Structure formats: structure tokens, C-alpha cells
Amino acid sequence: MAIKLTKEEILKYHLGGKIEVSLLKRLSTDRDLSIAYTPGVAQVCREIMNQPDCIWDYTSKNNSVAVATDGTAVLGLGNIGAEASIPVMEGKCVLFRTFAKINAWPICLNFRKNGRSDIEKFVEHLKAEASLYGGINLEDIAADECFEIENRLDEELGIPVFHDDQWGTAVISLAAVINYCEVTDKKLDEIKIVINGAGAAGIRIADLYKDAGIKDIVLCDSKGVLSKFRNDLNFQKQRHSVNTNKKTLGEVIKGADVFVGVSVKGVLTKEMVQSMNKSPGIFAMANPDPEILPEEVKEVRKDAIVGTGRSDYPNQINNVLGFPFIFRGALDVRADTINLKMKRAASRALADLAKKKVPEYVLKAYSLDRLEFGKDYLIPKPFDKRLLVEVPYAVAAAAIETGVAKLKINLDEYKKHLKKAR
């Protein structure tokens, strides 16, 4: 059932903001004051001057993430600007702290040019602030600027940079697709996938899926199929164009195994669902209204497996399953990037966790009597505390394996540490 909220209840919750600075060390005596500030703090400054890497040991950088936006593409609201986006960014900070025990702070920048992101100013500002943070979570930045902003910061900063709108849905939905294949006895490298929506999320979904071994992928935008015969495609769309004369979603969906929607309400029809392969996977993730409702799918295909972005239906593709735990793993090994293998590792960890017995506290949190791996439970629930163990562990291991981790930690000890921290 959908949770019913009143305007008054929502505004009351947000009144005064949702985050604040808390202290990690005591400050109750004159001695404490002398250590925390002058004269004692000068000694710490000298340590960092002489050994720059000490910044990770003697400051909060090791557990801090910036949540940065210019408010040009806020989910469901559009180009609302930096100020109006602050409640969303504060909310993201709350999720970082609650789910992964990471300190996060919003950076909402008024850098726009002709209503679009001012790439140069945005990048330069974050580069100037980066010494404060161990990672940067980019949020709600419009395409196509978001691609260049993420790429430049990732290349120039040497700390993890992750645009959740690009990669979050890709990581979580890949986990769902992996388990869809297991439930339906299909093979990842043999299924046909149609992605509707070729913005930031759709492009990165295609990138990650291809990296995971999925070969047959067709993307559609608002004008139709991304074919090599179109002359209106930007660079990102050209990379995923296919050699076909088919022009519409209705044409390419025929015989497809999986539909992935990151587009608009109602674009997928019952007739299209009927034309899909046996046991179709329908991941309709437009919010708040999906490309097709699960009950509409069930009217025409009893064999379908359905997921949405909503909490009132099974198989919610929720980004909170990914970004807090991906950053946890990346920060703990001081990774200088979050590469594709780390993202795939997160997807696989989520897929594997869904196959394990669900703890009682998770059932209680969702008012459920039972929950077992299958067509209505492909990915874990956000309040499963095991996420803080399995996903960071997988991400950290992948970072070490691919050589992007500055710390080569003992992974067995790391898993024990995560279990104690959850």
C-alpha cells in the first residue's frame, strides 16, 4: 500500500532542516580546548604539511562525502535551481548517514548559463573544495552536461566521484536483471533488452549492462529507436545506436525479454507487453508513475516479472540500495575512482544477498509474514542491515583487484569490521 502523507506532516518534518554538525571528540575542559584548537591544532597542521596523506588520518575527510548539485534536473521537479534543491540534497545526506554511517553535506551551486549547467564554474568550484571530502556524490544535474562534469571530476580529483542519477539505477537494476535471469532460467548474454529513455540514466544503464556481458540492447528516446540511420543523435546516444530499420518502441519490443523504463508514464502498452518473449521482465522505473502499472501487466501476462521505482509494489528499484554502500567500500580503501568493476561488484552483491534468508527484523519493518527469493523478490529491501556488509565488501575487493585502492586492507578483517559496525 502507498504511504499517504499530508502537506502539513511533510513541512513539519523538514522544518529547521534535516542535518547538523555533531562532535566526535569531547570538548569539556580547558585542556580539551587547547588540544582541539590553539595551540595544539598547529601540531596537526604541521603533520599534514609535512606528510599530505595524513589528512586522511587527522581530519574527517576519510568519512565525508559532498552531495553536489546545481538543481538543473531534480527528480520529478526539473530545473528548479540550487536553493530549491537543498531539501533533496539534505535528504541524500540523511541517507548516507543512516544507511552507511558516512557524513555528507550538501553543496548546492548557483552556476548556470542560459538555464543549463555552467560546466567550467561547477567543476572548478568542486575541485577547489575537494580537499574537504573523501568523495563526491553528484546529484540532479541535467544531461548532457552531467556526463562531462562527472568525467572531468573523476579524472582530475583522485577521489571517488559518482553521479547517482547516471549510475544508481544502473547498479540496482542490473542486480534485478541478474536475478530475473536466474528465476526464468535465461542467460545474461542471450537476453534481448529494450531500454526506453536515453538520458543520463538510460545511457549508463546500457554502459553497465554491456560491461556485464549483455549483448543485445536497444535504446529508445522520445523520438524512437537510437538507430544508425538517425542524424540527430549526440555523442552519448551515438555510442549505443544500432543498425536497424525499426523506428518505434512498439517495433523493437517484439520478442524482447526485458523492458527497462527510465522515461515517462504510460509509454509501454499492454499490447507491447503481449508481444514480448516468454516470462518477460518489466522494470518500469519512471517516478512517481511508471511506464506501465504492475496490475496492467498482470492483466495480459501472468508470466511477467515486474519491478518499479515505487515502494508500494514488489521489486522496488531503489537507489538507496547502492550509493551509500558503494561509497562506504570506496572510502574504506581510499579508492581514487569508482570504476565499472566496482559497480558490477555492487550489483552482484545485491543479487546474491536477495537469495539469502530474510531476517525477521526486515519482515517486521515491511509488515510482511514471509519473503523469499523469486519473481516478487529479486533484490534486497533497503532496511536489510546486511547491505552494510555485503556491498562495501564487494566494492572494496573490486577496488583492490583493479588497482585503484590506495589501502590494501585485509578483506577478512574488513568484513568482520563491517559486521560490528552495522
Secondary structure by P-SEA (a helix, b strand, c coil): ccccccaaaaaaaaccccbbbbbccccccaaaaaaaccccaaaaaaaaaacccccccccccccbbbbcccccccccccccccccaaaaaaaaaaaaaacccbbbbbbccccccccccaaaaaaaaaaaacccccbbbbcccccaaaaaaaaaaaaccccccccccccaaaaaaaaaaaaaaaaaccccccbbbbbccccaaaaaaaaaaaaacccbbbbbccccccccccccccaaaaaacccccccccccccccccbbbbccccccccaaaaaacccbbbbbccccccccccaaaaaaccccbbbbcccccccccccccccaaaaaaaaaaaccccccaaaaaaaaaaaaaaaaccccaaaaaaaccccccccccccccccccccccccaaaaaaaaaaaaccccccccaaaaaaaaaaac
